Amino acid sequence: MSATRFPTRPSCSGALLAAFEPTARDGDVFCATSHKCGQTWLLALLHHLKTDGRDPSFGGRGIYGVAPWLEHPLDMGRTFARFDVAERIAELEALDDPRLFKMLRRLRARTS
């Protein structure tokens, strides 16, 4: 599946998103914003609401461990290595509900 089906950013992994799509759950929360708008802060807030403030250190996993960057093909929180799609889907499936996901939208300038 091409990355153009999922127009988020140039580094988007279309294969990862295509594999994720059938595993989406009704309670999933997708925080899809443009760059530099406070998205990480918002995801931290959502995580603290989800956990009633009982997990202030994100369980030692960092923000990308509790609210993964869904379309990015690299492990942003640990090794910066490219994900194996099947392993990444298994990691995402193991997240507690409601799952939180970070996504960045590419905004296009109006031409008219």
MODA-V916276 format. One record per residue. N is the residue number from 1. RES is the residue in one small letter. SS is DSSP state (hx for helix, st for strand, lp for the rest). NEAR is the number of other ideal C-beta (glycine too) atoms within 10 Angstrom. Layout:
n-><N	N>
res-><RES	RES>
ss-><SS	SS>
near-><NEAR	NEAR>
This chain:
n-><1	2	3	4	5	6	7	8	9	10	11	12	13	14	15	16	17	18	19	20	21	22	23	24	25	26	27	28	29	30	31	32	33	34	35	36	37	38	39	40	41	42	43	44	45	46	47	48	49	50	51	52	53	54	55	56	57	58	59	60	61	62	63	64	65	66	67	68	69	70	71	72	73	74	75	76	77	78	79	80	81	82	83	84	85	86	87	88	89	90	91	92	93	94	95	96	97	98	99	100	101	102	103	104	105	106	107	108	109	110	111	112>
res-><m	s	a	t	r	f	p	t	r	p	s	c	s	g	a	l	l	a	a	f	e	p	t	a	r	d	g	d	v	f	c	a	t	s	h	k	c	g	q	t	w	l	l	a	l	l	h	h	l	k	t	d	g	r	d	p	s	f	g	g	r	g	i	y	g	v	a	p	w	l	e	h	p	l	d	m	g	r	t	f	a	r	f	d	v	a	e	r	i	a	e	l	e	a	l	d	d	p	r	l	f	k	m	l	r	r	l	r	a	r	t	s>
ss-><lp	lp	hx	hx	hx	lp	lp	lp	lp	lp	lp	st	lp	hx	hx	hx	hx	hx	hx	hx	hx	lp	lp	lp	lp	lp	lp	lp	st	st	st	st	st	lp	lp	lp	lp	lp	hx	hx	hx	hx	hx	hx	hx	hx	hx	hx	hx	hx	lp	lp	lp	lp	lp	lp	lp	hx	hx	hx	lp	lp	hx	hx	hx	hx	st	st	st	lp	lp	st	lp	st	lp	lp	lp	lp	lp	lp	lp	st	lp	lp	hx	hx	hx	hx	hx	hx	hx	hx	hx	lp	lp	lp	lp	lp	lp	st	st	st	st	st	lp	lp	lp	lp	lp	lp	lp	lp>
near-><13	9	19	8	11	19	13	19	14	7	11	22	22	17	15	22	19	15	16	20	11	7	12	12	11	6	8	16	14	11	16	13	16	10	10	6	10	10	19	14	10	15	22	17	11	16	19	15	10	18	14	7	9	7	14	10	7	17	11	7	14	13	19	17	16	22	25	24	19	24	22	19	19	14	16	15	15	11	8	8	9	11	17	11	16	9	9	20	16	11	14	18	11	8	16	9	10	12	21	22	19	21	19	20	12	11	9	7	4	5	4	2>
